[in-house]
Amino acid sequence: MHLSMDLGVFRQWDAPAYVTAVDQIRAACAATGKALGSGVYSEEAALQCIRDKETLLLVTGDEPILGSGAVRVATELREYIARQP
């Protein structure tokens, strides 16, 4: 996300400036044998990174993980309560 901010195209993943910069980074990593990775917040984005041969993925963040866990626990408790006589 910081790269998109630096390029003035915040979160515009399809912006030509961003795409060009990522392509240049990808080529430099391949040429030097360095790992290339991204931080992604969706399964779709993670799958695209894998297709693009990225070797390091930071998938999701604290807030989505904690939020989804809280929703899961609340759902399970509601279901448990609903089953009680």
C-alpha positions, 0 to 999 in steps of 0.5 A: 500500500505504501508504494501506491501512496508514494506514486500518488495512486493510493489503492489504485492497483490497476493504475499504470504507474503502480502496475509499471512499478510492480513489474519493474520490482518483479523483474529486479527480484527475478534477476537477483534471486530475491523474494517478492511479496505483497500484503493482500487482504482478499483471497482473490488478491492472494491467488493472483500473487501466487499466479504471478510467482510471488514467494512471500505473502502477508495475507490479511491483517489483525483487524480482519482476523480478529473481526472474523474470529469474533463473528464466528464465536458470536455465531456459535454462541447464538446457535448454542443458545437457540438450541437450549430448552 
